[in-house]
């Protein structure tokens, strides 16, 4: 994922609301969100090149999502796939803090990343550039390709849209509007991440269009207090249009958690 807005315990009846865009090279093979054949409790898209996924949820209420940390000077072709971190957590039983405590010693095996993990009881963030985990406080948060809540223009707009959306009975409509926003930002507000101003302009929009690279999927996930989970994923074409929709609704089943 390259843009994630999260509302964590910001609304009593919807303790978790997530809106996310996955940006990726168009020629990287992937499958849209589905229940995995070999892991039927896991609902996620799948990266067919390296395995793993960018975002997923389980029937037990475990949630995880990853973004890369944008730094073109630090990119190794020998690094392990960051998507494997998402599936490793989702398929395990460790609480987020325990999982991240074990990850810190091997985070260097991956290119820079940001990871959000939750089990219904707690939500945590780990940024490999910071090297420390932190519990995500109740409220509205945003993440792109830097640190959590870094005030990049599209992160700030995503957080504002999330605050407005959770005031609606069903936040999905407003969140998909945010995820469909193709507006960039003034040059003076853009970050300097080492990719050059022309690319910074392209990457500034929540929804990125383009033939070779861009937003491949937009996803909204809600988990209600009564355990009802809903996930809608909209596949995106080169011009930003919706080329496919997947809808899922299921009941969370809480298992024992290894802490």
PyMOL commands that set and color helices and strands:
alter all, ss='L'
color gray80, all
select helices_A, chain A and resi 83-90+96-109+153-165+172-179+187-189+197-203
alter helices_A, ss='H'
color red, helices_A
select strands_A, chain A and resi 3-8+16-25+30-35+42-47+55-58+63-68+113-118+123-127+133-135+139-143+213-223+228-236+242-251
alter strands_A, ss='S'
color yellow, strands_A
deselect
rebuild
show_as cartoon
